[in-house]
């Protein structure tokens, strides 16, 4: 899922860049919080093997923990960024859609790693 996360990261970065070019900084900042989970997944994939040698946990536990912490951080930032939207309906839609994106992506990533490690 590294390629998929890199694609998600590049796509959301492009959307954020387009908002900056359109002089909509609030929207650009709102999309930046969605970049945390794909980036954390790429880093977790690379670091979980090395960290499992140091910490008394297996690779999957470290990988899942990093992804869950990334979801929590991203969700907190979504909540903070929602204050920049003037209308309540816009805030609600932004928060709901962003949280669904974060939770669904984290669930897919953790399940995929679980399948790759324990399917053998």
N, C-alpha and C positions, 0 to 999 in steps of 0.2 A: 504493500500500500504506500510505499514511498513515492512512487511516480504519481499516484493519485493525489497524495497530499501536496506534492510539489505543484501539480496542476491547479489544485484548489487555491494554494497560496498565490500563484501567479495570477490567476483569474481575479481573486479578490483584490490583489494589489493593483491590477489594471483598473478595476472599478473605482478604487480609492483614488488612483491617479487621475481618472477622468473627472471625478468630483472636484479635485483640486484645480484642474484646468478650467472647469466651469465655474470656479470661484464659489463653491459650496463647501466650505471648510467643515461645517457641522456634519454633513453627510459623509465626508471623507473620514473624519475622526470616528464616526459611528461604524464604518466598515473595518477600520483598523482592529477593533476588538475581536473581529472574526478571524483574524490572522493568527491568533495565539495558538489555537489548538492544532492546526496543520503543522506549524513550525515546531511546536512542542513534540508532536508525534515523530517528526523527522529526527529531532534531537534524542528523543527517548529510544528510538530504534537503534541509534548509533551508540548511545551511552548505557543502555540497560545491561548489555553483556559485560561491560567493564565494571559497572557498579555492582553487579551480582558477585564479582570476585571480592570486592571490598566489604559490602554489606551482607549481613546474614539473611538474605532473601534471594529467591530465585528470579530469573530474568523476567518472567511474566508479571510477577508482583510489582517489581520496580517499574516496568513498562506501564502497567495499569495505573499505578500510583501517579506517575508523571502525567499521564493523560487526564486523570481525574482532577489533579491540582490545576492543570491547564484549563479544564472546563470551569472550575470554580473561579479562577482569576478572570477568565473571559466573561463569565456571567456577571461578575461584579462590575467589570468595566462596561458591560452592556447597560446595567442599571444606572451607572454614573452618566453614561453618554445619553441616556434617554431624557435626561433633564434639559438637554439642548433643543429638543423639539417643542415647538410652541403649543401644538394641539394635543389634547389628551388621547384622541383616537390614533394619532400618529405614534405617540409614545407606546401605547398598548400594542399596536401592530408590530412595531420594531422590536419590543422586548419579547413578545411571544414568538415571532419568527426567528429571532436570533437564538433564543434558548432552545427552540426545537432543533435548529441547525446544529448547535453545539452538542446537545445531548445525543441526537441521532448519529452524528459523526463520531463521537467518542464511543458510543455503543458498537458501531460498525468496526471501528479500528481495534478496540479491545477484543471483540469477538473474533476478528480475523487473526489477530496475533495468537489468541487462545487455540484456534484451529491449527495454525501453523506449528505451534510448539507441541501440543498434546495429541494431535491426530496420528502421529507416527506410531 
